Amino acid sequence: MSNRLTLRVLIVLLAGVALGMACSSGGDSAKPPGKPSSGTGSLIIAMPSGLVEYSIKSGAQKPLIKPETANTFLLDPAISPDGKRLVYIVQPPPKIGAGTYDAGSDLWVANRDGTGAHVVLTHEQPNQLIRFPQWQDNETLLVVMQEIATDNGKTTVSYVLNRLPAAGGARTKVIGGALAFGLSPDGKRLAYARLAPQGSETLNAADVDGTNDVTLVSASEHLAPFNVPRYSPDGKQIAFAAADQAGARAASPEFVSVASFGVPAAVVLDGLPEDIWTVKASGGRPVRVADLKEDLPALAWSGDGQHLYVLGSAGLYDVSVGTGAVDRLGDGAFHGQLAWAP
């Protein structure tokens, strides 16, 4: 079983434990940092306390959407192309009823300012995870559905990329075996982590209807898992987080390690040490942009494509795409996520 598959199974079966760790390993004390950056716009950050908006220029922060009930977590924020709406995931507390454990999650949409929040898609079976939503356009969403099943005592997990109206309605299958994905700026192509045979992964790209599927980064590069693939604003590059399974170091000067920032020993790290990489949208050798060795980091491009903002357990970072220089802006969040917004 792959590391990614193992992680996804644990997320389903131990969601309550994992999210509880989010509080115990920082909780509300792991606040978005207050140090300003040279970029512009805002970051929408998923924290244990809910979704917060962080001003990149000033370092100021404010609550955006708070969970409606205790022990509920808001995940995977994404801003619509017109900047008017926000999609995110709601992970309610696990429930046990009639001998069934349910740690499923639901899809929600709100206005950009956090008002008008409403559910769009509720999980349909116990432990069904709806994750990683992205806007194909202002009226259409793409989302990964993760489902766990048991057949003759064998547990399996399936991952399907689905399309559905942002207003709610029937969903249609786009691609099977998609673990995480990101959309091109024109909404015509998507880059996604594909579950390959023997539990390995590749980074692929396909049209939004699932056709013209090509491999951008093969398993021979020994990078896995491929987390949060994101197209640059000009559509020419794809950034992603991944662990270098072979331990080989790319030929690039002066990598910056998280260790140099003096991260507190109390920070909980439970995943493979991941760095930030880019690859051409047409494929080729991936380039290590920042050597962070972070735990399940999330990332987002700045609007001008000059920065990558990275959120890990040990910090929030501003990575210069051109030089690879890393500025630690402040505290991170355990398995948090973020999105850039104008």
N, C-alpha and C positions, 0 to 999 in steps of 0.2 A: 504494500500500500504506500502511495507517495506521501511526502510530508504534507502537501496541500490537502490530499484526501483525508489524511489523519486529522489535520486541523479542522477541516469542515465537519467531520463526524463529531469531533469533540465540541465544536461550537453548537451543534444540534443537541447532543446529549448532555452537555455540561454548560449550557448557556447561562443558567442561573449562577453557577460557580464562577464562570469567567467574568460575567458582568459584575458580580460581587467583588471580584478582585479589582475591577476597575475603580471601585470606590475605595477599597482598602489600600490600593497602591497609589493613591493620589487624591481621588475623589474631587471634591470641590476645591481642595487646596492646590491641585494641579491646574491652575488657571491659565488662560492664554496669556502670553507674555506682554509686557508693556513697553518693550524697546522698539522704537520706530525703525523702519527700513527705508531704503532708497526707492522702493517701488511705489506704485499707486494702487488705488482700489481698496477692496476689503477681502478678508478671508472669513468664510462661514465655517466655523469649527464645531465639530461634534465632540462635546465634553460629557462627562458623567452627569453634569447638572443640566444638560440640554444643548440646544444650538445657540452659539454666541457669535456676534459679529465683531471682528477685530480690524481696526483701521491700520493698514500697513504704514501709512505716512506718519501718523501720530502715535501709534501704539495704544490708542484708547480702545476699550472694549465695552460691549453692552449685551445683555441678554436679548435673544431674538425669539426663541420658542422654548418654553419649558415643558417637561412631561406633565401630562394631565393627572397621572397617578404616581404614587411612590414606587421606586424600584423599576421604573420604566425608562428605557434608553432610546434616544434619538440618534440615528446613524445615517451615514452616506448622503450628505446634502449635495444638491446640484441645482444650479441656476438655469432657468430657461434662456434661450438665445436672445429674447427681447428684454431680458433682465427683470421681468415683471413677476415671475413666480418661482417658487422653490419646491423641489421634490425631496423627500427624505423617507427614511424607514423608521417605523416605531416598533421597538422590541419590548413588549409587555412582560411582566414577571411570568416565569413558567407556571403552568397550572397542572394540577393533578386531579383527574376526575374519572370515576369508573375504571380505575386501574390504568389510565392513560396519562402519560407525561407529554405536555405540549409546550415547546419553547419556540413556537413559530413567530414570524414577524409580518408586519403589514406595511402597505405603501400609502403614503400621505402626500398631499399637495397643499401649499399655503401661498399667500401673497408674499412678495419679496420682503415686506416689512414684518412678516410673521402672523399677520391677521388672516382670518378666513380659513384656518386649517381644517382639513376634512380628509377622511379616508377615501382612497380610490380603489384599492384592492386589498381584501382581507385574505389571509392564508386559509386554504380550503381543507387542509388536513393537518393532523398533529405533526409538529416539528418541521413543517414546510417553511423554509426560509426564503423570503423575498429580499434581494439585496442588490446593491450597486446600481440604482436607477440613473439613467441619463436621458436627456431630452434629444430626440431625433429632430424635432422641430418644436414650435411653440404649442402644438396640440397633440404631440405623440411622444410616448415614453418607451424606452427599452429597459428591460430589467432581467436579472438572472433569478431563476427559480431553482432552489436547491431542495431536493426531496430525498428522504431516507426511507429505505424499505428493507424488509427482511424476508428472505426466501430460503426455506429449508435450513434455517439457522444461520444463514449468511447475510450479513448486513451490506447493503449497497447504497451508494449516493449518486444521484443523477443531477446534472447541471444543464439547464436549458435557457437560452436567451430568448425572451419573448417580447413581442410588441403589443402595446395596448393604447387606447385613447387616454389622454390626460384627464378627460372628464369621466373616465370609467367606462367599462364595457368589456366585450369579449377580447381575449388575448390570443395571439397567434404565434406559433413557433417560428423562430428565425434560424437558430443554429443550436445543435446539441453539443455537449462537451465543452461549453464556454464557462470558464471559471471566473473571469473578470474581464472588463472591456472598457474601451473609450471610443468616442466618436470623433471623426474628422471635423474641422470647422464648418465645412459645407454640408455636413450631415449625410454624405454619400458613402463613406467608407467607415469601417470600424476595425479597431485593433483589439485582439482578444487573446487571453491565455487559454490555450487548448490542451485538454487532457489527452496525452498521447499514450500509446501502448506501454505496458510495463510500468505505468504510474509516472512517467516523465511528463514534461510539459514543453510546448513550443509557443512562440509568440506568432500569431497569425494575423492576417488582415483579409477582410472580405467586404463586398458590397453590403449595404444594409438589408438586402433581401436574401443574403446568405450565399450569393453566387460569387464567382471570381475569387475564390479562396486561395490564398498563397501563404507560405511560411516565410516569415521575416527573420526569425531567429530560431534555429534548429536546436534540438536537444544536444547536439555535439558541442555547443558552446558551454554546456554544464552550468547554465543559469536556471535557477528555480527557487521558489515559485515566482512567476511573473505577476507582480502586484500592480494595481492601479495604472495600467497603460493609458497614457494621455498624449494626444496629438498637440504639437506646438500650434500657436495661433496662426502661423502661415501654412500649416499642414505638411511641412517638409520633414519633421522629425517626430519621433514618438519617445517619450520618456517613460520609464517604469522603474519599479523597485525590484531587486532580485538579489539572491544570495549566490555568490560564486562558489559553486559546489566543488570545483576542482582546486580552488585556492590559488589559481593563477592570477597574476596582477597585470592589468592592461598597461601599455606603455604610455603613461601620462604623468606629468610632473606634479609633485607636491599634493598628494591626496591629503584631505583633512579628516582625522579620525575623531569620533565622538569622545574618545578618551582624553583628548587634549582640552576639553571643555570642563573637566572636573565634575562630571555628573555624580550626584549623590549615590552612595552605595545602596540606598534603600529602594532605588528604582527597580521595579519588577520587569525582568526580561524573560520571555518564554518562547521566543521564536528563533529562527535562524538569523544570523547577523546579515542584514541586507544593505546594499549600497544603491546609489541612484545611477541609472544608465540611460543612454539615448541610442537610438538606431534610426537610420534614414527610413522614411515612410515607404520607400521601395525595397527595403531590406539591406542586409550587409552585416559587417562586424559591429557588434555593440560596443559603445565607448563608455567607460566608467567616468561619470561626471563628478561624483562626490563619494568618497570612501567613508561612510558613516557608521557602518556596522550596527544599524538600528534594528529595533524590534517591530516588524510589520508596519513600516512607515507608509504614510499616505502622502501624495504630492499633488501640486497644482501649478500650472504655468501662470506667470503674470500676463497681463494683457498685451504687453509689448514683446513677450517672448524672451526677455533678457534674464529673467529670474525663474527659479523653481522653488516654490515654498514647500517644505517637507515637514510633516508632523510625525514624530515618533514617540516612543515611551520616554525617552530621555531629553527631548527638546523639540522646539520649533525652530527651523533653520531657513535662512535665505541663502540659496545656492546661486552663484553667478554662473550662468550657462557658458559664457565665453571664457572665463578663466578657471572655473572650478573652485573658486574661493567660497568658503562657507562662513556665514555669520550666524552664531546661535542667538536667536532673539529672546529665548527664555524657556520656561518649562514646557514639557510635552504632555501627552495624554496616553494612557494605556489603550492601545488599539483604537485610537481616535481617527477621525477622518476630517477632510477639509475640502473646500472649493473656493476658487477665486471668483470675485464678483466686481463689476465696475463700481 
